[in-house]
């Protein structure tokens, strides 16, 4: 199950989340990853009967191309940037919300 877009969350987690907020990123990524795997397992047999096996391969092809375009558009190059600058660019408006959530947990 760990093929396709699934491992991208684990690969980019170190660059996207700072050390202070990494635990919530790991939690959310795990929840999305395993929920999507359950959804694939549940709907696969229904999808196979609806669009046949060839349709499943085309669906997979479309999802891979869509994922590739998503990565090209949404993941910018972070080379030679400090983790503080990266964290600030992601948490400018929502910093107080994250701190409030962490304080309650």
N, C-alpha and C positions, 0 to 999 in steps of 0.2 A: 504494500500500500504506500510505501514511502517514495513513490516516483512522481514525476511531473512537477507540479508547483508546490507540493507539500514541503520539501526540505528548504525552500527559499526562506521561510520564516525563521528557521533555525540558523541559517547561514548569515542573514542580515541582522539578527537580533543584537549582536554585539556592537554593531555600528549605529543602529537606530536608537536604542535605549541607553541612557547613561547608567552608571552603576547604581544610582539611587532609585531608578524606576524599572530596573531590569526584571524584577520579580513579577511585576504586573504584566509586563510584556510576555514573559514566559508562560504565565497563567493563561492569558488571552490566546496566545498562539496555540497552546496545547488544546484549549477548548475548541477553537475553530478547526484545527487539524483533525481531531478525533470525531467531532460532530460531522464534518464533511465525509470522513471515511464511513461512518455509520450510514449516512444518507446514500452514499454510493452503493454500499452493500444492500440496502433496502430496495432501492429503485432499479438496480441493474437487471434483475430478471424481468420486471415489468417493461423496462425499456427494450430489452432484447426481443420480447414478443411484439412490441409495438413497431419497432423500426428494423428488425432483423439484425443479424450480426454485422453486416456491411454498414448499416446506419450507425452502429455504435462506434466503429472505427472512424467514420466521418465526423461524428460528434466529438470524439477524442482529438481529431486533427484540428477542428475548429477551436476547441478549448485550448490546445497548445499554442496555436497562432495568437489567440486572444491573450493568453498569458504572456507570451513573448512581447506583444505590443504593450501590455500593461507594465511590464518591467522596464521597457525602453522609455516609456513616458513618465513613470512615477518614481523610479529609483535613479537618483542623480549620482554622479561620481563624487565620492567623498574623500578622494585621495588628498593628502597633504592638508587636511583640515583637523583641527584639534577637536577632541570629544566635547569640550565645553561649547564651542561654536556650533557644532552639530546639534547638541541638546537644546541650545537656545533657539535655533531655527525651527525646531519642532514644538517647543513648549512656550512660545512667546505669550499667547493669549490664555492658555489653559493651565499655567503654572499654579495659580492659586487653587484651582479645582482639583488638580492632582494632589497638592499638599493637603487639602481638606479631606480627600478620600483616604490618603495614607494615614492621616491622624485618627480617623474613625476606625480604621482596621487595626 
